[in-house]
Amino acid sequence: MGMNTSGKVQVHTRDGIRRVEDMGDDNTSVVVEGIPTEILSEIFKLTCASDNPSHSPQMTLSHVNRCWRSIICDMPELWTTIEIRQCDANVLQEVLHRSKGRLLNIDINLSNATSIRATIGTLKILKAEMGRCRSITMVASETTYKLVCGIFGDALSAPHLSSLELTSRHRIEGQECLFPYVTFNPRVLRHVLLDGVSIPLADFSGIETMAIKNLSAHWLPLSLGQNNVLHNITVFNTILTWRTNLVTPRLTDMTLDWQDISTVLVANWNAPALENLTISKASGAVWSSLMFYLTRNPQPAAFMGLKGLKLVNCDAVAMEDHLEVTPFMEAIRSLTSLEFVHTTPGLVLAYLRQCPQACPHLVNIQVDGDTILRPGVGSP
């Protein structure tokens, strides 16, 4: 076990505990008698809050002597955030016992798990504790997610879960993994990240922030519902096709990372409150696709209320040498803020200089953190 933030316990193997026990042979002679329990408890909290992943504060402290062990094992708040990197059911059970029924934050990374038997044992324990999980972050291989589906079944409930992040590693290109159906409390679940992993028929109507990556998100309108409260979403390399309309009435911030912008515009996605758009790593092909769309749909509804636009690590060469920027600038006339990060702004600034009436509300232009004057008003 190890620690790097307050209450975070790293679960490894019994060998790690043996090494900790070996360290305690000479520590029993340290004079600690007379220190009040309350003061020792505060010292333990500060020690476990130190950002030092190279040692295991909880386990180290619990093996100094019987007195310290009794105190720290009776502090459940130090055993509720559990980081699992290797599968050892006995160690995990011991940590869970010390958490004394408190809500749990589980961070499990089994992407390099080698023992199927040990993995199954860990997953069975996780299934039994789903009811008191406050957050789950899981990184695993396609094989492990198949084990999850087989072990968890379809009758799980996670009423206290507020954050869920599922990431798939080592999967076949173009394929995605499944996570079994879980009954969430839409009044509690607020954040979801799905990277190569889908959850069929999940109720995401109460989430506020979402990231979908490397998926086919055909399920998104059904999972969100028409009265969702989503206000921030990141889309990465995801297929956005669905048969019905997707309405996100409170969505204000969207980030498109390695994502064809035109796929959002043609996806029957109604986001009337969208104000801030970040476009990251857009290639020349992406810009060509966007301009092709805008020449035929010059004022897309998705851009009508846009106030802030941020371009990050975009292919400036493709923009400069091959594209006419006029359709894009005319589509974002409502902008008040325009930011470039590692993206050459020359073509856009030239357009603003030649057409001072464009984007009449644009007052803030930044290039790599430096604010420049609006072309036509002063020198950039």
C-alpha positions as CSV (number, residue, x, y, z in Angstrom):
1,M,0.0,0.0,0.0
2,G,1.1,3.6,-0.6
3,M,-0.2,7.1,-0.3
4,N,0.0,10.3,-2.3
5,T,-3.0,12.4,-1.1
6,S,-5.0,12.6,2.0
7,G,-6.7,9.3,2.7
8,K,-5.5,7.7,-0.5
9,V,-4.3,4.1,0.0
10,Q,-2.5,2.2,-2.7
11,V,-3.3,-1.5,-2.8
12,H,-0.4,-3.6,-4.0
13,T,0.5,-7.0,-2.6
14,R,1.3,-8.6,0.7
15,D,5.0,-8.2,-0.1
16,G,4.6,-4.5,0.3
17,I,3.2,-5.0,3.8
18,R,6.1,-7.3,4.7
19,R,8.6,-4.7,3.7
20,V,6.7,-2.1,5.9
21,E,6.8,-4.6,8.8
22,D,10.5,-5.0,8.4
23,M,11.0,-1.3,8.6
24,G,9.3,-1.2,12.0
25,D,11.8,-3.4,14.0
26,D,13.8,-0.4,15.4
27,N,10.9,2.0,15.7
28,T,9.4,0.5,18.8
29,S,12.1,2.1,20.9
30,V,11.0,5.6,20.0
31,V,9.5,7.4,23.0
32,V,5.9,8.2,22.1
33,E,4.3,7.6,25.5
34,G,2.5,10.6,26.9
35,I,1.5,12.1,23.5
36,P,-2.3,12.5,23.6
37,T,-4.3,10.5,21.1
38,E,-5.9,13.6,19.7
39,I,-2.4,15.1,18.8
40,L,-1.2,11.8,17.3
41,S,-4.4,11.7,15.2
42,E,-3.7,15.2,13.8
43,I,-0.1,14.2,13.1
44,F,-1.2,11.1,11.2
45,K,-3.6,13.2,9.2
46,L,-0.9,15.6,8.2
47,T,1.5,12.8,7.4
48,C,-1.0,11.0,5.2
49,A,-1.8,14.3,3.4
50,S,1.8,14.7,2.2
51,D,2.2,14.3,-1.5
52,N,4.8,11.6,-1.5
53,P,4.1,8.4,-3.5
54,S,7.4,6.8,-2.5
55,H,6.2,5.5,0.8
56,S,3.0,4.2,2.5
57,P,2.1,6.5,5.4
58,Q,-1.0,4.6,6.7
59,M,0.6,1.2,6.5
60,T,3.9,2.4,7.8
61,L,2.3,4.2,10.8
62,S,0.1,1.2,11.5
63,H,3.2,-1.0,11.9
64,V,5.2,1.2,14.3
65,N,3.7,-0.2,17.5
66,R,0.4,-1.4,18.8
67,C,-0.6,2.0,20.1
68,W,-0.1,3.8,16.8
69,R,-1.8,0.9,15.0
70,S,-4.8,1.1,17.2
71,I,-5.1,4.8,16.6
72,I,-4.7,4.9,12.8
73,C,-6.8,1.9,12.2
74,D,-9.6,3.7,14.1
75,M,-9.4,6.6,11.7
76,P,-11.7,5.5,8.8
77,E,-11.3,8.7,6.9
78,L,-7.7,7.7,6.1
79,W,-8.9,4.5,4.4
80,T,-11.7,5.6,2.1
81,T,-9.8,6.6,-1.0
82,I,-8.3,3.5,-2.4
83,E,-5.9,3.2,-5.3
84,I,-5.7,-0.3,-6.7
85,R,-2.7,-1.1,-9.0
86,Q,-2.3,-4.8,-8.3
87,C,-4.9,-7.4,-7.3
88,D,-4.7,-8.7,-3.8
89,A,-8.1,-9.4,-2.3
90,N,-6.8,-9.9,1.2
91,V,-5.1,-6.5,1.3
92,L,-8.1,-4.8,-0.3
93,Q,-10.5,-6.4,2.3
94,E,-8.3,-5.2,5.1
95,V,-8.4,-1.6,3.8
96,L,-12.2,-1.8,3.3
97,H,-12.6,-3.1,6.9
98,R,-10.7,-0.1,8.2
99,S,-12.9,2.3,6.2
100,K,-15.7,1.2,8.6
101,G,-18.6,1.6,6.1
102,R,-17.7,5.1,4.9
103,L,-18.3,6.2,1.3
104,L,-15.4,5.1,-0.9
105,N,-13.4,6.7,-3.7
106,I,-12.0,3.9,-5.9
107,D,-9.2,4.4,-8.4
108,I,-8.5,1.0,-10.0
109,N,-6.0,0.5,-12.8
110,L,-5.8,-3.1,-14.1
111,S,-4.5,-2.3,-17.6
112,N,-1.5,-4.5,-16.9
113,A,-3.1,-7.2,-14.7
114,T,-1.6,-10.6,-15.3
115,S,-3.5,-12.9,-13.0
116,I,-7.1,-13.5,-14.1
117,R,-7.8,-15.2,-10.8
118,A,-6.6,-12.3,-8.7
119,T,-8.4,-9.9,-11.0
120,I,-11.7,-11.8,-10.5
121,G,-11.2,-11.7,-6.8
122,T,-10.7,-7.9,-6.8
123,L,-13.7,-7.4,-9.1
124,K,-16.0,-9.4,-6.9
125,I,-15.1,-7.2,-3.9
126,L,-15.7,-4.1,-6.0
127,K,-19.1,-5.4,-6.9
128,A,-20.0,-5.9,-3.3
129,E,-18.9,-2.3,-2.4
130,M,-20.6,-0.5,-5.3
131,G,-23.4,0.6,-3.0
132,R,-21.0,2.8,-1.0
133,C,-18.8,4.1,-3.8
134,R,-18.7,7.9,-4.1
135,S,-16.4,7.9,-7.1
136,I,-15.0,5.2,-9.4
137,T,-12.0,5.7,-11.8
138,M,-11.3,2.5,-13.7
139,V,-8.6,1.8,-16.4
140,A,-8.6,-1.7,-17.7
141,S,-8.0,-3.9,-20.8
142,E,-10.8,-5.2,-23.0
143,T,-10.4,-8.6,-21.4
144,T,-10.9,-7.1,-17.9
145,Y,-14.0,-5.3,-19.0
146,K,-15.4,-8.6,-20.3
147,L,-14.7,-10.0,-16.8
148,V,-16.5,-7.0,-15.2
149,C,-19.6,-7.7,-17.3
150,G,-19.6,-11.3,-16.4
151,I,-19.1,-10.7,-12.6
152,F,-21.2,-7.6,-12.1
153,G,-24.3,-8.8,-13.9
154,D,-27.2,-6.4,-14.5
155,A,-28.6,-5.7,-11.1
156,L,-26.1,-3.2,-9.6
157,S,-27.0,0.0,-7.8
158,A,-24.7,2.9,-7.0
159,P,-26.9,5.4,-5.2
160,H,-24.0,7.5,-3.9
161,L,-21.9,7.6,-7.0
162,S,-21.1,11.2,-8.0
163,S,-18.2,10.6,-10.4
164,L,-17.6,7.8,-12.9
165,E,-14.5,7.5,-15.2
166,L,-14.1,4.4,-17.3
167,T,-11.1,4.0,-19.7
168,S,-10.2,1.1,-22.0
169,R,-6.6,0.2,-22.8
170,H,-5.1,-2.3,-25.3
171,R,-8.4,-2.7,-27.2
172,I,-8.7,-3.4,-30.9
173,E,-8.8,-0.2,-33.0
174,G,-12.4,0.7,-33.8
175,Q,-13.9,-1.5,-31.0
176,E,-15.3,-0.3,-27.7
177,C,-15.9,-2.1,-24.4
178,L,-19.1,-2.4,-22.4
179,F,-19.7,-1.7,-18.8
180,P,-22.7,-3.5,-17.2
181,Y,-25.9,-1.6,-16.5
182,V,-25.8,0.2,-13.2
183,T,-28.7,2.1,-11.5
184,F,-27.4,5.6,-10.7
185,N,-29.1,8.3,-8.7
186,P,-29.5,11.2,-11.3
187,R,-29.6,13.6,-8.4
188,V,-26.1,12.5,-7.2
189,L,-24.2,11.5,-10.4
190,R,-22.6,14.7,-11.7
191,H,-19.5,13.7,-13.7
192,V,-18.9,11.0,-16.3
193,L,-15.9,10.2,-18.5
194,L,-16.1,7.3,-21.0
195,D,-13.0,6.5,-23.1
196,G,-13.6,3.5,-25.3
197,V,-16.3,2.2,-22.8
198,S,-20.1,2.4,-23.2
199,I,-22.8,1.9,-20.6
200,P,-26.1,0.7,-22.2
201,L,-29.3,2.5,-21.1
202,A,-27.5,4.5,-18.3
203,D,-29.4,7.4,-16.8
204,F,-27.2,10.4,-17.3
205,S,-29.9,13.0,-17.0
206,G,-28.3,14.6,-13.9
207,I,-24.7,14.9,-15.0
208,E,-23.1,18.3,-15.3
209,T,-19.8,17.5,-16.9
210,M,-19.0,14.8,-19.5
211,A,-16.2,13.5,-21.7
212,I,-16.8,10.9,-24.4
213,K,-13.8,9.5,-26.3
214,N,-13.2,6.9,-28.9
215,L,-16.9,5.9,-29.0
216,S,-20.0,5.6,-31.1
217,A,-22.3,7.7,-29.1
218,H,-25.6,6.7,-30.6
219,W,-27.0,6.2,-27.1
220,L,-26.3,9.8,-26.0
221,P,-29.8,11.3,-26.6
222,L,-31.5,8.5,-24.7
223,S,-29.1,8.5,-21.8
224,L,-29.2,12.3,-21.3
225,G,-32.9,12.8,-21.9
226,Q,-34.6,16.0,-23.0
227,N,-34.4,17.8,-19.6
228,N,-30.7,17.1,-18.8
229,V,-28.5,19.6,-16.9
230,L,-25.3,19.0,-18.9
231,H,-23.3,22.2,-19.1
232,N,-19.8,21.1,-20.1
233,I,-18.7,18.3,-22.6
234,T,-15.5,17.1,-24.2
235,V,-15.8,15.1,-27.4
236,F,-12.7,13.2,-28.7
237,N,-12.7,11.0,-31.8
238,T,-16.3,10.0,-31.4
239,I,-19.0,9.1,-33.9
240,L,-22.0,11.4,-33.3
241,T,-25.0,9.7,-35.1
242,W,-28.4,9.2,-33.6
243,R,-31.9,8.8,-34.9
244,T,-33.6,11.4,-32.7
245,N,-32.7,14.9,-31.8
246,L,-30.2,15.6,-28.9
247,V,-31.2,18.6,-26.8
248,T,-28.8,20.0,-24.2
249,P,-30.6,23.1,-23.0
250,R,-28.0,24.1,-20.4
251,L,-24.8,23.2,-22.3
252,T,-22.5,26.3,-22.3
253,D,-19.0,24.8,-22.9
254,M,-17.9,22.3,-25.5
255,T,-14.4,21.1,-26.3
256,L,-13.7,19.2,-29.6
257,D,-10.4,17.4,-29.5
258,W,-9.3,15.5,-32.6
259,Q,-12.9,15.8,-33.6
260,D,-14.4,16.8,-36.9
261,I,-16.4,19.9,-36.1
262,S,-18.9,19.4,-38.9
263,T,-20.0,16.1,-37.2
264,V,-21.4,18.1,-34.4
265,L,-23.2,20.5,-36.7
266,V,-24.9,17.7,-38.7
267,A,-25.8,15.5,-35.6
268,N,-29.2,17.0,-34.9
269,W,-27.7,18.5,-31.7
270,N,-29.5,21.4,-30.3
271,A,-27.4,23.4,-27.8
272,P,-29.1,26.8,-27.6
273,A,-27.1,28.0,-24.6
274,L,-23.6,27.2,-26.0
275,E,-21.2,30.1,-25.3
276,N,-17.7,28.7,-25.3
277,L,-16.1,26.4,-27.9
278,T,-12.6,25.0,-27.8
279,I,-11.3,23.3,-30.9
280,S,-8.1,21.3,-30.4
281,K,-5.8,19.5,-32.8
282,A,-8.0,20.2,-35.9
283,S,-6.2,19.1,-39.0
284,G,-6.5,20.5,-42.5
285,A,-9.1,17.8,-43.4
286,V,-11.2,19.0,-40.4
287,W,-11.1,22.6,-41.5
288,S,-11.9,21.7,-45.1
289,S,-14.9,19.7,-43.9
290,L,-16.1,22.6,-41.7
291,M,-15.8,25.1,-44.5
292,F,-17.6,22.8,-46.9
293,Y,-20.5,22.6,-44.4
294,L,-20.5,26.4,-43.7
295,T,-20.6,27.4,-47.4
296,R,-24.0,25.5,-47.6
297,N,-25.2,26.3,-44.0
298,P,-23.8,29.8,-43.4
299,Q,-25.4,30.4,-40.0
300,P,-25.5,27.1,-38.1
301,A,-27.7,27.3,-34.9
302,A,-24.8,25.8,-32.9
303,F,-22.8,29.0,-33.5
304,M,-25.5,31.6,-33.1
305,G,-24.8,32.5,-29.4
306,L,-21.1,31.7,-29.4
307,K,-19.2,34.1,-27.2
308,G,-15.8,32.5,-26.8
309,L,-13.7,30.5,-29.3
310,K,-10.3,28.9,-28.4
311,L,-8.1,27.2,-31.0
312,V,-5.5,24.9,-29.6
313,N,-2.7,23.1,-31.5
314,C,-4.6,23.5,-34.7
315,D,-3.0,22.9,-38.1
316,A,-2.2,26.5,-39.0
317,V,-0.4,25.6,-42.2
318,A,-3.6,24.0,-43.6
319,M,-5.6,27.1,-42.5
320,E,-3.1,29.5,-44.0
321,D,-2.4,27.9,-47.3
322,H,-5.6,26.2,-48.4
323,L,-8.7,27.6,-46.7
324,E,-10.8,30.7,-47.1
325,V,-11.7,31.8,-43.6
326,T,-14.7,34.0,-44.6
327,P,-17.4,31.4,-44.0
328,F,-16.0,30.6,-40.6
329,M,-15.7,34.2,-39.5
330,E,-19.2,35.0,-40.7
331,A,-20.6,32.1,-38.7
332,I,-19.1,33.3,-35.5
333,R,-20.2,37.0,-35.6
334,S,-21.4,36.9,-32.0
335,L,-17.8,36.3,-30.6
336,T,-16.5,38.5,-27.8
337,S,-13.3,36.5,-27.1
338,L,-10.9,34.7,-29.5
339,E,-7.9,32.8,-28.2
340,F,-5.1,31.1,-30.1
341,V,-2.8,28.5,-28.3
342,H,0.1,27.1,-30.4
343,T,-1.9,28.1,-33.5
344,T,-0.8,30.8,-35.9
345,P,-3.6,33.5,-36.1
346,G,-2.4,35.3,-39.2
347,L,-5.2,34.4,-41.6
348,V,-7.9,35.3,-39.0
349,L,-6.2,38.5,-38.1
350,A,-5.9,39.5,-41.7
351,Y,-9.6,38.9,-42.2
352,L,-10.4,41.1,-39.2
353,R,-8.1,43.8,-40.5
354,Q,-9.7,43.8,-43.9
355,C,-13.3,43.5,-42.5
356,P,-13.5,45.7,-39.4
357,Q,-17.3,45.2,-39.3
358,A,-16.8,41.4,-38.8
359,C,-17.4,40.1,-35.3
360,P,-18.5,43.6,-34.0
361,H,-18.5,42.4,-30.4
362,L,-15.0,40.9,-30.4
363,V,-13.0,42.8,-27.9
364,N,-10.5,40.2,-26.5
365,I,-7.9,38.5,-28.7
366,Q,-5.1,36.4,-27.2
367,V,-2.2,34.6,-28.8
368,D,-0.4,32.2,-26.5
369,G,-1.5,34.2,-23.4
370,D,-0.6,37.6,-24.8
371,T,-3.5,40.0,-25.4
372,I,-3.4,41.9,-28.6
373,L,-5.4,44.8,-30.0
374,R,-8.3,44.2,-32.3
375,P,-7.1,44.7,-35.9
376,G,-8.7,47.9,-37.2
377,V,-8.5,49.4,-33.8
378,G,-4.8,49.2,-33.2
379,S,-1.7,47.2,-34.2
380,P,-1.8,43.5,-33.2
